[in-house]
Amino acid sequence: MFDMFWLPELQPFTIALIIMLVIALLEGVGLLLGVGLSTLFDSLLPDIDFDINEPSGALTHFMGWMNIGRVPLLAIIICFLTSFGAIGYLIQSILYGVMGIFLPSALAIVLSFAMALPATRITTNAIRKVIPSDESSALSQEDLIGSAATITLGRATKGSPAEAKYVDKYEQAHYFMVEPEEGGIEFKAGETVILAKQSPKGFYAIKNTLSQLEKE
């Protein structure tokens, strides 16, 4: 019976679910030891420099759509692997039950991958609602003006905002979109900016000159 899970048409989905279980197990063990994988993954995320050349910031919007930066990265990976594996099994099981055949492995992978993306978004949206650190009801937009925030996703230029994060004194994270007010200025992922005033899409920001002086 177990040999069935290693058929070429099912093997990719078996591997995905095994990887998911291993990651979940390592995270559980890490939490018991006080060193969770999730913290390590999230600590690496702000340092990634996303090279987004499109004016619309397609990659930035996609990563925001996938809740990257809003939900722990490890949780997103686990949700995707689970969705990919489960959907792949479901597709192949239905087809085999109706027609007695499996889809070719490559086609099944493409279909499962495409369907796993929205499934992951739906799941992570639910996770966002139960993560206290992502709630921002304690502060209004006016309260954030003058605060330092960190660009988390993409590059911000005038008219093309990027996502930024501000952590308050209670260690709660607040996410919003920022852009420079003037043209010719660019904020990159990992850069700290000062929120100057509200904009139609979030905030206008200026460069954090104090941070730059400290680096020098």
Secondary structure as UniProt FT lines:
FT   HELIX           2..6
FT   TURN            8..10
FT   HELIX           11..33
FT   HELIX           37..44
FT   HELIX           45..47
FT   TURN            55..56
FT   HELIX           58..65
FT   TURN            66..67
FT   TURN            69..70
FT   HELIX           73..99
FT   HELIX           105..128
FT   TURN            129..130
FT   HELIX           132..134
FT   TURN            137..138
FT   HELIX           141..144
FT   TURN            145..146
FT   STRAND          148..153
FT   STRAND          156..157
FT   TURN            158..159
FT   STRAND          162..167
FT   TURN            169..170
FT   STRAND          173..180
FT   TURN            183..184
FT   TURN            189..190
FT   STRAND          192..199
FT   TURN            200..201
FT   STRAND          202..207
FT   HELIX           209..215
//
